[in-house]
Amino acid sequence: MKKSWKVPVLEILDIS
Amino acid sequence: MVKTKELLSTHIVSQGEGNIVSDMGGEKVMLSIGNGKYYNLGEIGGVVWDLAKKPITIEKLVTHLVSHYEVEQNECEVQVMKFIKQLNAEGLLIVES
């Protein structure tokens, strides 16, 4: 059974 | 090194060096030692990252994803290429012809 697809997005985290 | 605007499915991608990678709640997060930025690649992005552990063509990468996820080939290829461009621009993935 195939898994549900999510659009791959690169998230850049702002951690000061 | 390939300019990302010329990205083709025959191009080969591999992991860039100098990143500390960890799995967090099913998502792949990493710290780039080079630029000090933190990234979240998400679940699918984490799979892409793992597949790029050894050099792999984008075509094979997409084929793997299509066989494991509910997504059409063309849709997957477009979205994955866009994602690879982002990673390449940040120096996380290396793209070669």
Backbone of each chain as nested JSON, in Angstrom:
{
  "chains": [
    {"id": "A", "residues": [
      {"number": 1, "name": "MET", "atoms": {"N": [0.846, -1.2, 0.0], "CA": [0.0, 0.0, 0.0], "C": [0.884, 1.252, 0.0]}},
      {"number": 2, "name": "LYS", "atoms": {"N": [0.565, 2.176, -0.894], "CA": [1.374, 3.387, -1.006], "C": [1.009, 4.403, 0.071]}},
      {"number": 3, "name": "LYS", "atoms": {"N": [2.005, 5.174, 0.467], "CA": [1.794, 6.219, 1.466], "C": [1.273, 7.476, 0.784]}},
      {"number": 4, "name": "SER", "atoms": {"N": [0.619, 8.337, 1.566], "CA": [0.112, 9.594, 1.002], "C": [1.278, 10.529, 0.692]}},
      {"number": 5, "name": "TRP", "atoms": {"N": [1.137, 11.279, -0.377], "CA": [2.204, 12.156, -0.868], "C": [2.066, 13.557, -0.29]}},
      {"number": 6, "name": "LYS", "atoms": {"N": [3.178, 14.119, 0.103], "CA": [3.216, 15.518, 0.529], "C": [4.265, 16.227, -0.315]}},
      {"number": 7, "name": "VAL", "atoms": {"N": [3.951, 17.415, -0.769], "CA": [4.905, 18.169, -1.584], "C": [6.155, 18.463, -0.75]}},
      {"number": 8, "name": "PRO", "atoms": {"N": [7.332, 18.048, -1.223], "CA": [8.556, 18.322, -0.459], "C": [8.912, 19.802, -0.486]}},
      {"number": 9, "name": "VAL", "atoms": {"N": [9.1, 20.366, 0.685], "CA": [9.443, 21.786, 0.797], "C": [10.603, 21.937, 1.769]}},
      {"number": 10, "name": "LEU", "atoms": {"N": [11.567, 22.745, 1.394], "CA": [12.695, 23.015, 2.287], "C": [12.344, 24.196, 3.181]}},
      {"number": 11, "name": "GLU", "atoms": {"N": [12.308, 23.935, 4.472], "CA": [11.992, 24.982, 5.44], "C": [13.282, 25.426, 6.125]}},
      {"number": 12, "name": "ILE", "atoms": {"N": [13.561, 26.714, 6.035], "CA": [14.751, 27.255, 6.699], "C": [14.317, 27.808, 8.043]}},
      {"number": 13, "name": "LEU", "atoms": {"N": [14.856, 27.22, 9.112], "CA": [14.423, 27.586, 10.458], "C": [15.211, 28.778, 10.969]}},
      {"number": 14, "name": "ASP", "atoms": {"N": [14.502, 29.729, 11.542], "CA": [15.138, 30.928, 12.084], "C": [15.36, 30.73, 13.567]}},
      {"number": 15, "name": "ILE", "atoms": {"N": [16.544, 30.268, 13.927], "CA": [16.87, 30.045, 15.333], "C": [18.008, 30.971, 15.705]}},
      {"number": 16, "name": "SER", "atoms": {"N": [17.706, 31.971, 16.526], "CA": [18.733, 32.933, 16.918], "C": [19.533, 32.389, 18.082]}}
    ]},
    {"id": "B", "residues": [
      {"number": 1, "name": "MET", "atoms": {"N": [29.797, 20.749, -11.37], "CA": [28.604, 21.335, -10.748], "C": [27.667, 21.857, -11.835]}},
      {"number": 2, "name": "VAL", "atoms": {"N": [26.373, 21.645, -11.657], "CA": [25.387, 22.033, -12.662], "C": [24.587, 23.226, -12.169]}},
      {"number": 3, "name": "LYS", "atoms": {"N": [24.327, 24.176, -13.078], "CA": [23.445, 25.278, -12.721], "C": [22.031, 24.719, -12.584]}},
      {"number": 4, "name": "THR", "atoms": {"N": [21.345, 25.081, -11.505], "CA": [20.07, 24.449, -11.199], "C": [19.004, 24.709, -12.255]}},
      {"number": 5, "name": "LYS", "atoms": {"N": [19.097, 25.806, -13.001], "CA": [18.059, 26.092, -13.988], "C": [18.126, 25.11, -15.162]}},
      {"number": 6, "name": "GLU", "atoms": {"N": [19.243, 24.37, -15.249], "CA": [19.407, 23.414, -16.333], "C": [19.14, 21.992, -15.857]}},
      {"number": 7, "name": "LEU", "atoms": {"N": [18.458, 21.855, -14.741], "CA": [18.264, 20.545, -14.125], "C": [17.493, 19.588, -15.038]}},
      {"number": 8, "name": "LEU", "atoms": {"N": [18.052, 18.381, -15.205], "CA": [17.414, 17.343, -16.013], "C": [17.269, 16.077, -15.18]}},
      {"number": 9, "name": "SER", "atoms": {"N": [16.36, 15.2, -15.603], "CA": [16.131, 13.965, -14.849], "C": [17.339, 13.029, -14.912]}},
      {"number": 10, "name": "THR", "atoms": {"N": [18.218, 13.274, -15.876], "CA": [19.415, 12.434, -16.003], "C": [20.554, 12.905, -15.096]}},
      {"number": 11, "name": "HIS", "atoms": {"N": [20.386, 14.054, -14.487], "CA": [21.421, 14.569, -13.601], "C": [21.509, 13.733, -12.322]}},
      {"number": 12, "name": "ILE", "atoms": {"N": [22.699, 13.733, -11.759], "CA": [22.971, 12.913, -10.572], "C": [23.059, 13.804, -9.34]}},
      {"number": 13, "name": "VAL", "atoms": {"N": [22.363, 13.4, -8.295], "CA": [22.398, 14.172, -7.046], "C": [23.065, 13.35, -5.945]}},
      {"number": 14, "name": "SER", "atoms": {"N": [23.726, 14.045, -5.053], "CA": [24.347, 13.39, -3.901], "C": [24.398, 14.379, -2.737]}},
      {"number": 15, "name": "GLN", "atoms": {"N": [24.514, 13.839, -1.546], "CA": [24.521, 14.679, -0.348], "C": [25.769, 15.557, -0.295]}},
      {"number": 16, "name": "GLY", "atoms": {"N": [25.57, 16.807, 0.095], "CA": [26.702, 17.675, 0.356], "C": [27.296, 17.328, 1.711]}},
      {"number": 17, "name": "GLU", "atoms": {"N": [28.519, 17.747, 1.945], "CA": [29.177, 17.437, 3.213], "C": [29.044, 18.606, 4.191]}},
      {"number": 18, "name": "GLY", "atoms": {"N": [29.327, 18.312, 5.457], "CA": [29.331, 19.372, 6.455], "C": [27.968, 19.687, 7.034]}},
      {"number": 19, "name": "ASN", "atoms": {"N": [27.119, 18.655, 7.155], "CA": [25.797, 18.861, 7.748], "C": [25.571, 17.874, 8.891]}},
      {"number": 20, "name": "ILE", "atoms": {"N": [24.969, 18.362, 9.961], "CA": [24.577, 17.489, 11.065], "C": [23.098, 17.184, 10.883]}},
      {"number": 21, "name": "VAL", "atoms": {"N": [22.779, 15.906, 10.694], "CA": [21.423, 15.498, 10.321], "C": [20.78, 14.693, 11.439]}},
      {"number": 22, "name": "SER", "atoms": {"N": [19.48, 14.918, 11.647], "CA": [18.76, 14.175, 12.677], "C": [17.308, 13.973, 12.261]}},
      {"number": 23, "name": "ASP", "atoms": {"N": [16.722, 12.881, 12.733], "CA": [15.301, 12.641, 12.508], "C": [14.524, 13.178, 13.698]}},
      {"number": 24, "name": "MET", "atoms": {"N": [13.506, 13.971, 13.414], "CA": [12.712, 14.551, 14.493], "C": [11.23, 14.409, 14.151]}},
      {"number": 25, "name": "GLY", "atoms": {"N": [10.565, 13.497, 14.835], "CA": [9.136, 13.308, 14.606], "C": [8.815, 12.908, 13.182]}},
      {"number": 26, "name": "GLY", "atoms": {"N": [9.676, 12.088, 12.591], "CA": [9.424, 11.626, 11.231], "C": [9.9, 12.58, 10.158]}},
      {"number": 27, "name": "GLU", "atoms": {"N": [10.444, 13.716, 10.572], "CA": [10.956, 14.685, 9.61], "C": [12.467, 14.797, 9.756]}},
      {"number": 28, "name": "LYS", "atoms": {"N": [13.101, 15.164, 8.671], "CA": [14.564, 15.273, 8.659], "C": [14.958, 16.73, 8.9]}},
      {"number": 29, "name": "VAL", "atoms": {"N": [15.725, 16.954, 9.955], "CA": [16.215, 18.304, 10.231], "C": [17.74, 18.284, 10.196]}},
      {"number": 30, "name": "MET", "atoms": {"N": [18.321, 19.401, 9.818], "CA": [19.78, 19.433, 9.749], "C": [20.339, 20.82, 10.008]}},
      {"number": 31, "name": "LEU", "atoms": {"N": [21.576, 20.814, 10.456], "CA": [22.321, 22.05, 10.679], "C": [23.492, 22.066, 9.713]}},
      {"number": 32, "name": "SER", "atoms": {"N": [23.579, 23.123, 8.924], "CA": [24.713, 23.277, 8.026], "C": [25.856, 23.924, 8.792]}},
      {"number": 33, "name": "ILE", "atoms": {"N": [26.96, 23.213, 8.902], "CA": [28.133, 23.764, 9.582], "C": [28.67, 24.947, 8.782]}},
      {"number": 34, "name": "GLY", "atoms": {"N": [28.526, 24.866, 7.468], "CA": [29.071, 25.898, 6.593], "C": [28.437, 27.258, 6.773]}},
      {"number": 35, "name": "ASN", "atoms": {"N": [27.093, 27.3, 6.835], "CA": [26.43, 28.608, 6.919], "C": [25.665, 28.831, 8.222]}},
      {"number": 36, "name": "GLY", "atoms": {"N": [25.671, 27.821, 9.109], "CA": [25.039, 27.986, 10.417], "C": [23.525, 27.965, 10.4]}},
      {"number": 37, "name": "LYS", "atoms": {"N": [22.93, 27.61, 9.264], "CA": [21.464, 27.596, 9.173], "C": [20.898, 26.234, 9.563]}},
      {"number": 38, "name": "TYR", "atoms": {"N": [19.687, 26.27, 10.124], "CA": [18.947, 25.055, 10.422], "C": [17.902, 24.844, 9.332]}},
      {"number": 39, "name": "TYR", "atoms": {"N": [17.723, 23.582, 8.931], "CA": [16.752, 23.264, 7.887], "C": [15.83, 22.147, 8.335]}},
      {"number": 40, "name": "ASN", "atoms": {"N": [14.59, 22.204, 7.848], "CA": [13.664, 21.088, 8.002], "C": [13.284, 20.622, 6.602]}},
      {"number": 41, "name": "LEU", "atoms": {"N": [13.641, 19.381, 6.288], "CA": [13.364, 18.849, 4.956], "C": [12.002, 18.172, 4.892]}},
      {"number": 42, "name": "GLY", "atoms": {"N": [11.38, 17.963, 6.05], "CA": [10.092, 17.281, 6.067], "C": [10.249, 15.783, 5.844]}},
      {"number": 43, "name": "GLU", "atoms": {"N": [9.117, 15.11, 5.721], "CA": [9.137, 13.645, 5.578], "C": [9.656, 13.217, 4.203]}},
      {"number": 44, "name": "ILE", "atoms": {"N": [9.032, 13.73, 3.147], "CA": [9.432, 13.352, 1.786], "C": [10.852, 13.842, 1.497]}},
      {"number": 45, "name": "GLY", "atoms": {"N": [11.146, 15.038, 1.958], "CA": [12.489, 15.577, 1.771], "C": [13.534, 14.706, 2.441]}},
      {"number": 46, "name": "GLY", "atoms": {"N": [13.152, 14.119, 3.574], "CA": [14.055, 13.215, 4.276], "C": [14.336, 11.962, 3.466]}},
      {"number": 47, "name": "VAL", "atoms": {"N": [13.303, 11.487, 2.772], "CA": [13.479, 10.309, 1.907], "C": [14.421, 10.654, 0.752]}},
      {"number": 48, "name": "VAL", "atoms": {"N": [14.206, 11.836, 0.172], "CA": [15.079, 12.295, -0.917], "C": [16.523, 12.37, -0.424]}},
      {"number": 49, "name": "TRP", "atoms": {"N": [16.694, 12.923, 0.775], "CA": [18.035, 13.055, 1.357], "C": [18.69, 11.688, 1.547]}},
      {"number": 50, "name": "ASP", "atoms": {"N": [17.925, 10.749, 2.089], "CA": [18.468, 9.404, 2.323], "C": [18.846, 8.721, 1.01]}},
      {"number": 51, "name": "LEU", "atoms": {"N": [18.007, 8.91, -0.016], "CA": [18.287, 8.29, -1.317], "C": [19.551, 8.876, -1.947]}},
      {"number": 52, "name": "ALA", "atoms": {"N": [19.85, 10.121, -1.595], "CA": [21.023, 10.793, -2.171], "C": [22.298, 10.497, -1.383]}},
      {"number": 53, "name": "LYS", "atoms": {"N": [22.202, 9.555, -0.446], "CA": [23.393, 9.193, 0.329], "C": [24.49, 8.703, -0.619]}},
      {"number": 54, "name": "LYS", "atoms": {"N": [24.059, 7.933, -1.619], "CA": [24.96, 7.558, -2.71], "C": [24.454, 8.277, -3.957]}},
      {"number": 55, "name": "PRO", "atoms": {"N": [25.362, 8.675, -4.856], "CA": [24.932, 9.385, -6.068], "C": [23.827, 8.629, -6.804]}},
      {"number": 56, "name": "ILE", "atoms": {"N": [22.756, 9.359, -7.151], "CA": [21.597, 8.738, -7.798], "C": [21.021, 9.719, -8.816]}},
      {"number": 57, "name": "THR", "atoms": {"N": [20.54, 9.206, -9.937], "CA": [19.925, 10.098, -10.923], "C": [18.563, 10.549, -10.403]}},
      {"number": 58, "name": "ILE", "atoms": {"N": [18.156, 11.721, -10.83], "CA": [16.844, 12.239, -10.422], "C": [15.749, 11.3, -10.917]}},
      {"number": 59, "name": "GLU", "atoms": {"N": [15.971, 10.719, -12.079], "CA": [15.009, 9.784, -12.664], "C": [14.757, 8.591, -11.729]}},
      {"number": 60, "name": "LYS", "atoms": {"N": [15.839, 7.998, -11.223], "CA": [15.707, 6.852, -10.314], "C": [15.079, 7.276, -8.992]}},
      {"number": 61, "name": "LEU", "atoms": {"N": [15.447, 8.458, -8.561], "CA": [14.903, 8.992, -7.313], "C": [13.381, 9.138, -7.416]}},
      {"number": 62, "name": "VAL", "atoms": {"N": [12.938, 9.698, -8.545], "CA": [11.498, 9.894, -8.77], "C": [10.79, 8.547, -8.891]}},
      {"number": 63, "name": "THR", "atoms": {"N": [11.401, 7.616, -9.589], "CA": [10.816, 6.279, -9.755], "C": [10.59, 5.616, -8.401]}},
      {"number": 64, "name": "HIS", "atoms": {"N": [11.572, 5.774, -7.518], "CA": [11.45, 5.211, -6.168], "C": [10.271, 5.846, -5.427]}},
      {"number": 65, "name": "LEU", "atoms": {"N": [10.16, 7.158, -5.513], "CA": [9.098, 7.867, -4.799], "C": [7.718, 7.489, -5.346]}},
      {"number": 66, "name": "VAL", "atoms": {"N": [7.616, 7.399, -6.665], "CA": [6.331, 7.058, -7.299], "C": [5.88, 5.653, -6.897]}},
      {"number": 67, "name": "SER", "atoms": {"N": [6.841, 4.768, -6.698], "CA": [6.498, 3.392, -6.339], "C": [6.102, 3.257, -4.866]}},
      {"number": 68, "name": "HIS", "atoms": {"N": [6.444, 4.262, -4.062], "CA": [6.135, 4.184, -2.633], "C": [5.069, 5.177, -2.173]}},
      {"number": 69, "name": "TYR", "atoms": {"N": [4.775, 6.179, -3.013], "CA": [3.812, 7.212, -2.609], "C": [2.731, 7.399, -3.675]}},
      {"number": 70, "name": "GLU", "atoms": {"N": [1.587, 7.87, -3.242], "CA": [0.457, 8.1, -4.146], "C": [0.655, 9.415, -4.896]}},
      {"number": 71, "name": "VAL", "atoms": {"N": [1.42, 9.354, -5.972], "CA": [1.698, 10.55, -6.761], "C": [2.013, 10.132, -8.196]}},
      {"number": 72, "name": "GLU", "atoms": {"N": [1.591, 10.973, -9.147], "CA": [1.867, 10.688, -10.557], "C": [3.322, 11.026, -10.885]}},
      {"number": 73, "name": "GLN", "atoms": {"N": [3.852, 10.336, -11.868], "CA": [5.258, 10.501, -12.264], "C": [5.603, 11.959, -12.584]}},
      {"number": 74, "name": "ASN", "atoms": {"N": [4.795, 12.572, -13.459], "CA": [5.098, 13.944, -13.886], "C": [5.028, 14.934, -12.726]}},
      {"number": 75, "name": "GLU", "atoms": {"N": [3.973, 14.792, -11.93], "CA": [3.793, 15.683, -10.776], "C": [4.962, 15.532, -9.804]}},
      {"number": 76, "name": "CYS", "atoms": {"N": [5.331, 14.289, -9.554], "CA": [6.434, 13.997, -8.633], "C": [7.739, 14.601, -9.153]}},
      {"number": 77, "name": "GLU", "atoms": {"N": [7.987, 14.424, -10.441], "CA": [9.247, 14.915, -11.016], "C": [9.359, 16.431, -10.913]}},
      {"number": 78, "name": "VAL", "atoms": {"N": [8.269, 17.122, -11.235], "CA": [8.273, 18.59, -11.17], "C": [8.543, 19.068, -9.742]}},
      {"number": 79, "name": "GLN", "atoms": {"N": [7.843, 18.462, -8.784], "CA": [7.973, 18.894, -7.388], "C": [9.339, 18.532, -6.804]}},
      {"number": 80, "name": "VAL", "atoms": {"N": [9.834, 17.362, -7.157], "CA": [11.137, 16.929, -6.637], "C": [12.261, 17.775, -7.231]}},
      {"number": 81, "name": "MET", "atoms": {"N": [12.14, 18.107, -8.507], "CA": [13.169, 18.951, -9.133], "C": [13.21, 20.332, -8.483]}},
      {"number": 82, "name": "LYS", "atoms": {"N": [12.042, 20.868, -8.2], "CA": [11.98, 22.176, -7.533], "C": [12.639, 22.084, -6.158]}},
      {"number": 83, "name": "PHE", "atoms": {"N": [12.364, 20.982, -5.463], "CA": [12.939, 20.759, -4.129], "C": [14.463, 20.617, -4.209]}},
      {"number": 84, "name": "ILE", "atoms": {"N": [14.924, 19.87, -5.202], "CA": [16.369, 19.662, -5.379], "C": [17.062, 20.993, -5.677]}},
      {"number": 85, "name": "LYS", "atoms": {"N": [16.399, 21.843, -6.451], "CA": [16.962, 23.168, -6.734], "C": [17.155, 23.957, -5.445]}},
      {"number": 86, "name": "GLN", "atoms": {"N": [16.163, 23.853, -4.543], "CA": [16.256, 24.562, -3.264], "C": [17.443, 24.05, -2.45]}},
      {"number": 87, "name": "LEU", "atoms": {"N": [17.567, 22.73, -2.375], "CA": [18.665, 22.136, -1.599], "C": [20.014, 22.457, -2.223]}},
      {"number": 88, "name": "ASN", "atoms": {"N": [20.049, 22.457, -3.547], "CA": [21.29, 22.765, -4.255], "C": [21.696, 24.224, -4.028]}},
      {"number": 89, "name": "ALA", "atoms": {"N": [20.705, 25.109, -4.024], "CA": [20.979, 26.534, -3.81], "C": [21.536, 26.786, -2.415]}},
      {"number": 90, "name": "GLU", "atoms": {"N": [21.127, 25.94, -1.455], "CA": [21.601, 26.087, -0.072], "C": [22.887, 25.295, 0.173]}},
      {"number": 91, "name": "GLY", "atoms": {"N": [23.339, 24.585, -0.858], "CA": [24.578, 23.822, -0.722], "C": [24.418, 22.492, -0.011]}},
      {"number": 92, "name": "LEU", "atoms": {"N": [23.172, 22.04, 0.144], "CA": [22.925, 20.784, 0.86], "C": [23.054, 19.574, -0.065]}},
      {"number": 93, "name": "LEU", "atoms": {"N": [22.657, 19.758, -1.32], "CA": [22.751, 18.681, -2.308], "C": [23.675, 19.101, -3.439]}},
      {"number": 94, "name": "ILE", "atoms": {"N": [24.454, 18.145, -3.917], "CA": [25.328, 18.391, -5.061], "C": [24.654, 17.815, -6.305]}},
      {"number": 95, "name": "VAL", "atoms": {"N": [24.627, 18.589, -7.38], "CA": [24.026, 18.132, -8.638], "C": [25.107, 18.08, -9.707]}},
      {"number": 96, "name": "GLU", "atoms": {"N": [25.214, 16.926, -10.355], "CA": [26.214, 16.748, -11.409], "C": [25.569, 16.119, -12.633]}},
      {"number": 97, "name": "SER", "atoms": {"N": [26.118, 16.404, -13.799], "CA": [25.565, 15.84, -15.03], "C": [26.205, 14.491, -15.333]}}
    ]}
  ]
}
